[in-house]
Amino acid sequence: MVVKSDLPVDGKVPEGLKPDGSGAYRVLIVDDSMFIAKQLGQILTSEGYEIAATASDGAQGVEKYKTLHPNIDIVTMDITMPVMDGVSALEKLVEFDKNAKVIMVSALGKEDVVKKCLLLGAKSYIIKPLDRKKVLERITTILKH
């Protein structure tokens, strides 16, 4: 339960906390770039989200999702990774859990791949380089719908 003394000085409840007071939204970050994974983690934890796990390729991401399911609220999924790319991993996640909330992380110029991901069940996408405000906006929008 969130009590008034737990709130930041501005009194605003961090976006990463569930409205019912049951704790933080749990995120699985799947990205082969340690830099991007760390950056995403910092952006999200600064707003109260909990990083449940990270994975450095799609296959690892699918395994961690299955292991932690149903305790993952949202997944950030890079598109270009070794072993299994983000598109294949997305397909496997949606096959396992049709309600999986996956947001794709893509470099500029991959619009066709992003469109395919949205058709396959991704809820949204984030373009690199990461913009803190956009990352938080997109994730908040998906979690509240």
FENWODA-V832302 format. One record per pair of residues at least 24 apart in sequence whose ideal C-beta (glycine too) atoms are under 10 Angstrom apart, sorted by sequence separation. I is the first residue (numbers start at 1). GAP is how many residues later the second one is. D is the distance in Angstrom with one decimal. If there is no record, write none. Layout:
i	gap	d
I	GAP	D
I	GAP	D
//
This chain:
i	gap	d
24	24	5.4
25	24	5.3
26	24	5.0
27	24	5.5
28	24	5.6
29	24	7.6
30	24	7.4
31	24	8.0
32	24	5.0
49	24	8.6
57	24	4.7
58	24	8.8
59	24	4.9
60	24	8.2
65	24	8.7
69	24	9.4
97	24	9.8
23	25	9.4
24	25	5.7
25	25	7.0
26	25	8.0
27	25	6.2
28	25	5.3
29	25	4.6
30	25	4.6
31	25	7.2
32	25	5.9
49	25	8.5
51	25	9.9
56	25	7.3
57	25	5.3
58	25	6.5
59	25	4.2
61	25	8.2
72	25	9.0
75	25	6.6
77	25	5.3
79	25	5.9
80	25	9.6
95	25	9.9
105	25	7.9
24	26	4.0
26	26	4.1
27	26	8.6
28	26	7.4
29	26	7.4
30	26	7.9
31	26	9.1
32	26	9.1
55	26	9.0
56	26	8.1
57	26	3.9
58	26	3.3
59	26	9.9
62	26	8.7
63	26	9.9
66	26	9.0
74	26	8.7
75	26	6.8
76	26	8.0
77	26	7.0
78	26	7.9
79	26	7.0
80	26	8.1
87	26	6.5
90	26	9.2
91	26	9.3
94	26	6.4
95	26	9.3
23	27	7.4
24	27	9.5
25	27	9.4
26	27	8.7
27	27	9.2
28	27	7.0
29	27	9.7
30	27	7.6
56	27	8.6
57	27	5.8
58	27	5.7
62	27	5.3
65	27	8.7
66	27	8.7
69	27	7.4
70	27	7.9
74	27	4.5
75	27	4.6
76	27	5.4
77	27	5.4
78	27	4.9
79	27	4.9
80	27	7.4
86	27	8.5
87	27	9.8
90	27	5.7
93	27	9.6
94	27	4.0
16	28	6.3
24	28	9.4
30	28	6.5
32	28	9.6
55	28	10.0
57	28	8.5
58	28	5.8
61	28	5.2
62	28	9.3
65	28	5.7
69	28	6.2
72	28	8.1
73	28	6.6
74	28	7.5
75	28	7.1
76	28	8.0
77	28	6.5
78	28	7.8
79	28	7.8
85	28	9.0
90	28	9.9
93	28	8.0
94	28	8.4
15	29	9.0
16	29	7.6
30	29	9.8
57	29	9.3
58	29	8.3
59	29	8.6
60	29	8.9
61	29	9.4
62	29	9.5
63	29	9.7
70	29	9.2
72	29	8.5
74	29	6.5
75	29	9.5
76	29	5.5
77	29	9.4
78	29	9.2
87	29	6.5
91	29	5.8
93	29	9.4
16	30	8.6
17	30	8.5
18	30	9.6
30	30	7.4
31	30	8.8
44	30	9.3
58	30	5.8
59	30	7.1
62	30	4.7
66	30	6.1
80	30	7.9
87	30	6.1
90	30	5.5
91	30	8.1
105	30	9.0
14	31	9.6
15	31	9.7
16	31	4.5
17	31	4.8
30	31	3.4
58	31	3.0
61	31	8.9
62	31	6.1
65	31	7.2
66	31	8.5
69	31	8.5
79	31	6.1
86	31	7.3
90	31	6.6
14	32	8.2
15	32	4.5
16	32	3.3
17	32	8.4
29	32	8.6
30	32	8.6
44	32	8.4
57	32	8.1
58	32	8.1
61	32	7.8
65	32	7.5
88	32	9.9
90	32	5.8
103	32	8.8
14	33	4.8
15	33	6.7
16	33	3.3
17	33	9.6
28	33	6.7
58	33	9.6
59	33	8.6
62	33	9.4
80	33	8.7
87	33	7.1
13	34	9.9
14	34	3.1
15	34	7.6
16	34	7.2
28	34	10.0
30	34	8.0
55	34	8.8
58	34	7.7
62	34	7.4
79	34	5.7
12	35	9.9
13	35	8.0
14	35	8.0
29	35	9.8
30	35	8.4
41	35	9.6
58	35	9.1
65	35	7.2
79	35	7.6
87	35	9.1
103	35	6.0
28	36	6.0
40	36	5.7
86	36	8.8
103	36	6.4
28	37	5.9
65	37	9.1
79	37	9.7
40	38	9.6
79	38	7.2
101	38	8.9
103	38	9.6
37	39	8.6
103	39	6.2
8	40	9.3
28	40	6.9
36	40	9.0
77	40	8.1
102	40	8.9
103	40	9.9
28	41	9.7
37	41	8.5
61	41	9.6
101	41	5.3
6	42	9.8
26	42	7.7
36	42	6.9
101	42	7.0
28	43	9.7
79	43	9.8
26	44	9.9
28	44	4.9
101	44	9.1
26	45	5.8
27	45	7.4
28	45	8.9
29	45	9.8
30	45	6.3
31	45	7.1
33	45	7.1
77	45	7.4
2	46	9.3
26	46	5.5
27	46	6.8
28	46	7.6
29	46	7.9
30	46	6.7
31	46	7.9
32	46	6.3
79	46	8.8
25	47	9.3
26	47	5.1
27	47	5.5
28	47	4.6
29	47	5.1
30	47	4.8
31	47	4.0
33	47	9.5
75	47	9.3
25	48	4.2
26	48	7.9
27	48	7.3
28	48	7.5
29	48	8.7
30	48	6.1
31	48	9.7
32	48	7.8
33	48	8.8
75	48	9.6
77	48	9.4
78	48	9.9
24	49	8.7
25	49	6.5
27	49	6.7
28	49	8.6
29	49	8.8
31	49	9.7
32	49	4.3
74	49	8.2
76	49	9.9
77	49	9.9
79	49	9.9
31	50	7.2
32	50	6.0
74	50	9.9
76	50	7.1
78	50	8.8
30	51	7.4
32	51	8.7
32	53	9.8
30	54	9.7
32	54	9.7
76	54	9.9
18	55	8.2
31	55	8.8
30	56	7.1
16	57	9.5
30	59	6.6
76	59	8.4
30	60	9.6
76	62	9.6
30	63	9.4
76	63	7.9
74	64	9.9
28	65	9.5
40	65	7.5
74	65	6.1
73	66	9.4
74	66	10.0
37	68	9.6
74	68	6.3
36	69	6.9
73	69	9.3
74	69	6.1
73	70	6.3
28	72	9.8
30	72	8.9
33	72	9.3
27	74	9.8
28	74	9.2
31	74	6.4
30	75	8.5
25	76	9.6
27	76	9.6
29	76	8.8
47	85	9.3
40	86	8.5
46	86	8.3
43	87	6.8
49	87	9.1
42	88	9.8
43	88	9.3
44	88	9.8
47	88	9.5
39	89	9.3
43	89	5.1
47	89	6.0
36	90	9.9
39	90	8.8
40	90	6.7
42	90	9.0
43	90	9.4
46	90	9.0
49	90	7.7
39	91	5.5
43	91	9.9
44	91	7.6
49	91	9.9
36	92	6.7
43	92	5.2
44	92	7.9
47	92	8.8
36	93	9.0
39	93	9.0
43	93	6.7
47	93	8.6
36	94	7.0
49	94	9.4
33	95	8.8
35	95	9.9
40	95	6.9
44	95	7.3
39	96	8.9
43	96	9.0
31	97	9.7
40	99	9.6
27	112	7.8
25	114	8.1
25	115	9.2
27	116	9.8
25	118	5.8
16	120	8.8
15	121	6.0
15	122	9.3
16	123	8.6
15	124	7.8
16	124	8.8
19	124	9.6
15	125	5.1
18	125	8.6
19	125	8.4
16	127	9.0
15	128	8.5
15	129	9.5
//
